[in-house]
Amino acid sequence: MNKIEGEMKTTHRFYVDNFGYMLEKSREWENGDDGKGDAIARTVLAAIIYREQGFIDIIWFSFQRFLFQDIWEPERHMSDPQTEDFSRDHTIWFVIWLCYFCPEAIKQSIKIPWKISEKFNQSVDMWLWIKAVARKRWINKLLYWAIASVLLRITNRWNRWLRNCAGIESVYYKDFKATPENELTSKELFARKHSAPGYIMDTQAFMIHCLPDGWFKEKLKKRMIPLVERSNYLIRQLMNDEFNWTELSIIKSYSGMDGFRWSRRLDKTTDIDLNPLTGDQPPYNMDVDVLNANFEIP
């Protein structure tokens, strides 16, 4: 935040580093590394939103040894050569990048080893999803749909039951304020700790979006929509949900928050502050720009 005309101005924290990755400046009290650990996923999303060659190229450079030599040694950021904690999420976002920007190499994703890194293995549904987007055969799509639809149904019912028991409701984005743990009731705290985290939902939505068109994809879209708030317009757009005039007006006037709102719920299950942005914003306001992005896959 900075002061402007005597008042506090809240600006977004996204910026491009010297390597070409999209980072998110750490908050003043965090003493973090500006989210280098999440650079792959965030940069792939930036490439989808802005279609700028720099974002596309840095992911290509990060994975060129795998693409050309079958050597799987993924890094979260080029300045950090460690590979032991490369995660499932970032592997998925690399495959999403292949779907969008290097479809001729999509079958290479089948060669990603089951053991992604020392810390993480592929999950069964992730493994089936890679087969579905890479091979595009009906049997692969069927197997992924069979597993993913069950998981989505269970997650939806579990999260909804937790929120109903705790009386948790979403709020308008300009009214949101993260509630400290010591101010939560026991039921609210239980719901926060045991709900499926919101940050996996946008990844799941892009996974479904990247599937070949057809019956299986449409069914998964319908499973996905109830998992998120009605105000999560990004995921609803990806799932081709219908919007009324009021919602379209809100989307048009949405001014953004100082984090990526679409991977969080605006209720008491979210434990980080998300503040509405104020005043003119610098380039790469991803929280707003993503709502106007072209999600079509070439």
C-alpha positions as CSV (number, residue, x, y, z in Angstrom):
1,M,0.0,0.0,0.0
2,N,1.0,3.6,-0.5
3,K,-0.5,7.0,0.3
4,I,-2.1,9.1,-2.4
5,E,-3.7,12.5,-1.8
6,G,-3.7,12.0,1.9
7,E,-5.4,8.6,1.8
8,M,-4.2,5.0,1.7
9,K,-4.1,3.6,-1.8
10,T,-4.3,-0.2,-2.2
11,T,-2.5,-1.5,-5.3
12,H,-2.1,-5.0,-6.6
13,R,1.1,-6.9,-6.0
14,F,1.8,-8.6,-9.3
15,Y,5.0,-7.8,-11.2
16,V,7.4,-9.4,-13.8
17,D,10.8,-10.2,-12.5
18,N,14.1,-10.0,-14.4
19,F,13.8,-13.6,-15.6
20,G,10.3,-13.0,-17.0
21,Y,8.2,-14.8,-14.3
22,M,5.1,-13.3,-12.9
23,L,5.6,-12.8,-9.2
24,E,3.5,-11.4,-6.4
25,K,5.2,-9.0,-4.0
26,S,5.2,-10.3,-0.4
27,R,3.3,-8.2,2.1
28,E,5.4,-5.9,4.3
29,W,5.1,-8.2,7.3
30,E,5.7,-11.5,5.5
31,N,9.4,-11.3,4.7
32,G,8.8,-13.6,1.9
33,D,10.4,-14.3,-1.5
34,D,7.6,-12.6,-3.6
35,G,6.0,-16.0,-4.3
36,K,8.9,-17.5,-6.3
37,G,7.7,-20.9,-5.2
38,D,4.5,-20.4,-7.1
39,A,6.1,-18.7,-10.2
40,I,5.3,-21.5,-12.6
41,A,1.6,-21.6,-12.0
42,R,1.3,-17.8,-11.9
43,T,3.3,-17.3,-15.0
44,V,1.3,-19.8,-17.0
45,L,-1.9,-18.0,-15.9
46,A,-0.3,-14.7,-17.0
47,A,0.5,-16.2,-20.4
48,I,-3.1,-17.3,-20.8
49,I,-4.4,-13.8,-19.8
50,Y,-2.0,-11.6,-21.7
51,R,-0.7,-14.0,-24.5
52,E,2.7,-12.2,-24.2
53,Q,5.6,-14.1,-25.7
54,G,7.8,-13.4,-22.7
55,F,5.5,-15.4,-20.3
56,I,5.2,-18.2,-22.8
57,D,9.0,-18.4,-23.4
58,I,10.1,-18.5,-19.8
59,I,8.0,-21.6,-19.2
60,W,9.5,-23.1,-22.4
61,F,13.0,-22.4,-21.1
62,S,12.2,-23.8,-17.7
63,F,11.1,-27.2,-19.2
64,Q,13.2,-27.4,-22.4
65,R,15.3,-30.3,-21.0
66,F,12.2,-32.3,-20.5
67,L,10.7,-31.4,-23.8
68,F,13.8,-32.2,-25.8
69,Q,15.8,-34.7,-23.7
70,D,13.1,-36.4,-21.5
71,I,15.0,-35.2,-18.4
72,W,12.4,-34.3,-15.7
73,E,14.2,-31.9,-13.3
74,P,11.5,-29.2,-12.8
75,E,12.3,-26.0,-10.9
76,R,9.9,-23.7,-9.2
77,H,12.0,-20.7,-10.4
78,M,15.2,-20.5,-12.4
79,S,17.0,-18.7,-9.6
80,D,16.4,-21.7,-7.3
81,P,17.8,-25.0,-8.8
82,Q,16.2,-27.2,-6.1
83,T,13.8,-29.7,-7.4
84,E,12.9,-31.8,-4.4
85,D,9.6,-30.0,-3.6
86,F,8.1,-29.4,-7.1
87,S,4.4,-29.9,-6.6
88,R,1.4,-31.5,-8.3
89,D,-0.2,-28.2,-8.9
90,H,2.8,-26.7,-10.8
91,T,3.1,-29.9,-12.8
92,I,-0.6,-29.6,-13.8
93,W,0.0,-25.9,-14.8
94,F,2.9,-27.0,-17.0
95,V,0.6,-29.4,-18.8
96,I,-2.0,-26.6,-19.1
97,W,0.7,-24.5,-20.7
98,L,1.3,-27.4,-23.2
99,C,-2.4,-27.4,-24.0
100,Y,-2.4,-23.7,-24.8
101,F,1.0,-23.0,-26.2
102,C,2.7,-26.2,-27.3
103,P,0.0,-28.6,-28.3
104,E,2.3,-30.4,-30.6
105,A,4.2,-31.6,-27.6
106,I,1.2,-32.5,-25.4
107,K,1.9,-36.2,-25.6
108,Q,5.3,-35.6,-23.9
109,S,3.3,-35.0,-20.7
110,I,2.7,-38.7,-20.5
111,K,6.4,-39.1,-19.8
112,I,6.2,-37.1,-16.6
113,P,7.2,-39.6,-13.9
114,W,4.9,-40.8,-11.2
115,K,7.3,-39.4,-8.7
116,I,7.3,-35.8,-9.5
117,S,9.9,-34.8,-6.9
118,E,11.3,-36.2,-3.7
119,K,8.3,-34.8,-1.8
120,F,5.4,-35.4,-4.2
121,N,4.0,-38.1,-6.4
122,Q,1.2,-37.8,-8.9
123,S,-2.3,-38.4,-7.7
124,V,-4.5,-40.9,-9.5
125,D,-6.9,-38.3,-10.8
126,M,-4.0,-36.1,-12.0
127,W,-2.4,-39.0,-13.8
128,L,-5.8,-39.9,-15.5
129,W,-6.3,-36.2,-16.4
130,I,-2.9,-36.1,-18.2
131,K,-3.8,-39.2,-20.2
132,A,-7.2,-37.6,-21.1
133,V,-5.7,-34.3,-22.4
134,A,-2.7,-36.0,-24.1
135,R,-4.3,-38.9,-25.8
136,K,-7.9,-37.6,-26.2
137,R,-9.3,-41.1,-26.4
138,W,-12.8,-41.8,-25.1
139,I,-11.5,-44.4,-22.6
140,N,-9.1,-42.0,-21.1
141,K,-11.8,-39.3,-20.8
142,L,-14.2,-41.9,-19.3
143,L,-11.7,-43.0,-16.6
144,Y,-10.9,-39.4,-15.6
145,W,-14.6,-38.5,-15.5
146,A,-15.4,-41.6,-13.4
147,I,-12.8,-40.5,-10.7
148,A,-13.1,-36.8,-10.9
149,S,-16.9,-36.7,-10.8
150,V,-17.0,-38.7,-7.6
151,L,-14.3,-36.5,-6.0
152,L,-16.1,-33.3,-6.9
153,R,-19.4,-34.6,-5.6
154,I,-17.9,-35.7,-2.3
155,T,-16.0,-32.4,-1.9
156,N,-19.1,-30.3,-2.7
157,R,-21.2,-32.1,-0.1
158,W,-18.5,-32.1,2.6
159,N,-17.7,-28.4,2.2
160,R,-21.4,-27.4,2.0
161,W,-22.1,-29.5,5.2
162,L,-19.2,-27.8,7.0
163,R,-20.3,-24.3,6.1
164,N,-24.0,-25.0,6.9
165,C,-23.1,-26.4,10.4
166,A,-21.0,-23.4,11.1
167,G,-23.4,-20.9,9.6
168,I,-20.7,-19.5,7.3
169,E,-21.8,-17.2,4.5
170,S,-19.9,-15.3,1.8
171,V,-19.7,-11.5,1.7
172,Y,-19.3,-8.9,-1.0
173,Y,-15.7,-8.5,-1.9
174,K,-15.4,-5.0,-0.6
175,D,-16.7,-6.1,2.8
176,F,-14.4,-9.1,3.2
177,K,-12.0,-9.2,6.1
178,A,-10.2,-12.3,7.2
179,T,-11.3,-13.4,10.7
180,P,-8.5,-14.3,13.1
181,E,-8.6,-17.8,14.6
182,N,-9.2,-16.6,18.1
183,E,-12.4,-14.8,16.9
184,L,-13.9,-18.0,15.3
185,T,-16.4,-20.3,17.0
186,S,-15.3,-23.9,17.4
187,K,-17.5,-24.9,14.4
188,E,-16.1,-22.1,12.2
189,L,-12.6,-23.1,13.1
190,F,-13.3,-26.7,12.3
191,A,-14.8,-25.6,8.9
192,R,-11.7,-23.5,8.1
193,K,-9.3,-26.3,8.9
194,H,-11.2,-29.1,7.2
195,S,-12.7,-27.5,4.1
196,A,-11.1,-28.3,0.8
197,P,-8.9,-25.2,0.1
198,G,-10.2,-22.7,-2.3
199,Y,-6.8,-22.4,-4.1
200,I,-7.2,-25.8,-5.7
201,M,-10.6,-24.8,-7.3
202,D,-9.2,-22.6,-10.1
203,T,-6.6,-25.2,-11.0
204,Q,-9.4,-27.8,-11.2
205,A,-11.5,-25.5,-13.3
206,F,-8.6,-25.1,-15.8
207,M,-8.1,-28.8,-15.9
208,I,-11.7,-29.4,-16.9
209,H,-11.5,-26.5,-19.4
210,C,-8.5,-28.2,-21.1
211,L,-10.3,-31.5,-21.6
212,P,-11.4,-32.3,-25.2
213,D,-15.0,-31.2,-25.8
214,G,-17.7,-33.7,-25.3
215,W,-20.2,-35.3,-22.8
216,F,-17.6,-36.0,-20.1
217,K,-16.4,-32.4,-20.1
218,E,-19.9,-31.0,-19.9
219,K,-20.8,-33.3,-16.9
220,L,-17.7,-32.2,-15.0
221,K,-18.5,-28.6,-15.6
222,K,-21.9,-29.1,-13.9
223,R,-20.1,-30.8,-11.0
224,M,-17.7,-27.9,-10.6
225,I,-20.1,-25.0,-10.5
226,P,-21.7,-25.8,-7.1
227,L,-18.2,-26.0,-5.5
228,V,-17.6,-22.3,-5.7
229,E,-19.4,-19.2,-4.6
230,R,-21.9,-17.6,-7.0
231,S,-19.5,-14.6,-6.9
232,N,-16.6,-16.6,-8.2
233,Y,-17.1,-15.3,-11.7
234,L,-13.8,-16.7,-13.1
235,I,-14.6,-20.3,-12.4
236,R,-18.2,-19.9,-13.6
237,Q,-16.9,-18.4,-16.8
238,L,-14.5,-21.3,-17.4
239,M,-17.4,-23.7,-16.8
240,N,-19.7,-21.8,-19.2
241,D,-22.2,-20.9,-16.6
242,E,-25.0,-18.4,-17.4
243,F,-25.0,-14.9,-15.8
244,N,-27.9,-12.6,-15.2
245,W,-27.7,-8.9,-15.9
246,T,-26.9,-8.0,-12.3
247,E,-23.9,-10.4,-12.3
248,L,-22.7,-9.0,-15.6
249,S,-22.8,-5.5,-14.2
250,I,-20.8,-6.6,-11.2
251,I,-18.2,-8.3,-13.4
252,K,-17.9,-5.2,-15.5
253,S,-17.4,-2.9,-12.5
254,Y,-15.2,-5.3,-10.5
255,S,-12.0,-3.4,-9.4
256,G,-10.0,-6.2,-7.9
257,M,-8.3,-7.2,-4.7
258,D,-4.7,-7.3,-3.5
259,G,-4.5,-11.0,-4.1
260,F,-6.0,-13.5,-6.4
261,R,-9.6,-13.5,-5.2
262,W,-10.7,-16.3,-7.5
263,S,-8.7,-18.9,-5.6
264,R,-10.2,-18.0,-2.3
265,R,-13.6,-18.0,-0.7
266,L,-14.9,-14.7,0.7
267,D,-16.0,-16.2,4.0
268,K,-14.6,-17.3,7.3
269,T,-12.8,-20.3,5.8
270,T,-10.3,-18.0,4.3
271,D,-7.4,-17.0,6.6
272,I,-5.6,-14.4,4.6
273,D,-6.5,-10.7,4.1
274,L,-7.8,-9.7,0.7
275,N,-8.3,-6.0,0.4
276,P,-10.2,-4.2,-2.3
277,L,-8.0,-2.2,-4.7
278,T,-8.4,1.6,-4.8
279,G,-7.4,4.2,-7.4
280,D,-5.6,3.7,-10.7
281,Q,-3.6,0.5,-10.9
282,P,-0.3,-0.4,-12.6
283,P,-0.1,-3.0,-15.4
284,Y,-0.8,-6.7,-14.8
285,N,-3.8,-6.4,-12.5
286,M,-4.4,-10.1,-12.9
287,D,-7.3,-10.3,-10.5
288,V,-9.3,-8.0,-12.9
289,D,-7.7,-8.8,-16.2
290,V,-8.5,-12.5,-15.9
291,L,-12.2,-11.8,-16.1
292,N,-11.7,-10.3,-19.6
293,A,-9.2,-12.9,-20.8
294,N,-9.7,-15.1,-23.9
295,F,-9.7,-18.7,-22.5
296,E,-10.0,-20.3,-25.9
297,I,-7.4,-23.0,-26.5
298,P,-5.9,-22.7,-30.0
